[in-house]
């Protein structure tokens, strides 16, 4: 039996990261059917957390 592309185990591909004394910033993407889901995570030492998830289609809408 051959696995289809949409049946593979999803995983985040790291695109970038920055870590300093005051914050942690990470960017990643995951392939999904029809495009990509992009993740941006920004956390401060004080405990503030901002997350953004965006879908980017592979074809022009």
FENSULFEN-V380631 format. One record per residue. N is the residue number from 1. RES is the residue in one small letter. D_CENTER is the distance of its C-alpha to the mean C-alpha in whole Angstrom. Layout:
# FENSULFEN-V380631
n->(N;N)
res->(RES;RES)
d_center->(D_CENTER;D_CENTER)
This chain:
# FENSULFEN-V380631
n->(1;2;3;4;5;6;7;8;9;10;11;12;13;14;15;16;17;18;19;20;21;22;23;24;25;26;27;28;29;30;31;32;33;34;35;36;37;38;39;40;41;42;43;44;45;46;47;48;49;50;51;52;53;54;55;56;57;58;59;60;61)
res->(x;x;x;x;x;x;x;x;x;x;x;x;x;x;x;x;x;x;x;x;x;x;x;x;x;x;x;x;x;x;x;x;x;x;x;x;x;x;x;x;x;x;x;x;x;x;x;x;x;x;x;x;x;x;x;x;x;x;x;x;x)
d_center->(30;27;23;22;19;17;19;17;15;11;9;6;7;7;8;10;11;15;17;20;23;22;18;15;12;9;6;3;3;6;9;11;15;15;12;8;6;4;3;6;9;12;15;19;21;23;21;19;15;13;10;9;7;8;10;11;14;15;19;20;21)
